[in-house]
Amino acid sequence: MPFENGILNWQPFILEMLEEYDRKENKATIAGKVFLSLAKCIVAITDELNIDKIAFSGGVFQNALLTDLVLEEMKTKQLFFHRQLSPNDECIGFGQLAYYYMQKPAQHYLVKQKSVEQFSY
């Protein structure tokens, strides 16, 4: 999947996968190539953008094969995976709070002073 000018071109990936399916290639082999391609895609993007610290989340990273491939392909980078919280959608709010605290450190004191009942939902 070429990554140029900040755009990921999925077309070659999709076309090759469909061609292999039409040729009746082994489905397990096609699936393995899909996961390996996704892992290599992450590597290409992080290399292009000079990113060395990467946090992985979402239900897709409950897939052991994809997680193992990412670990294998990205040995030179600092990778972060869930250990105490689920990577599923129920932790989106936790990630949003973490991002908030990283972006607005001066606000920490104000948030700590309010009780949960004072926030409007």
TAHURA-V41386 format. One record per run of one state. SS is the DSSP state (h for helix, s for strand, l for the rest). FROM is the first residue (numbers start at 1). LEN is the number of residues. Records with the same first field share a line. If there is no record, write none. Layout:
SS: FROM-LEN, FROM-LEN
This chain:
l: 1-2, 5-2, 9-2, 23-4, 49-4, 56-3, 63-1, 74-4, 81-8, 104-1, 114-2, 119-3
s: 3-2, 7-2, 53-3, 78-3
h: 11-12, 27-22, 59-4, 64-10, 89-15, 105-9, 116-3
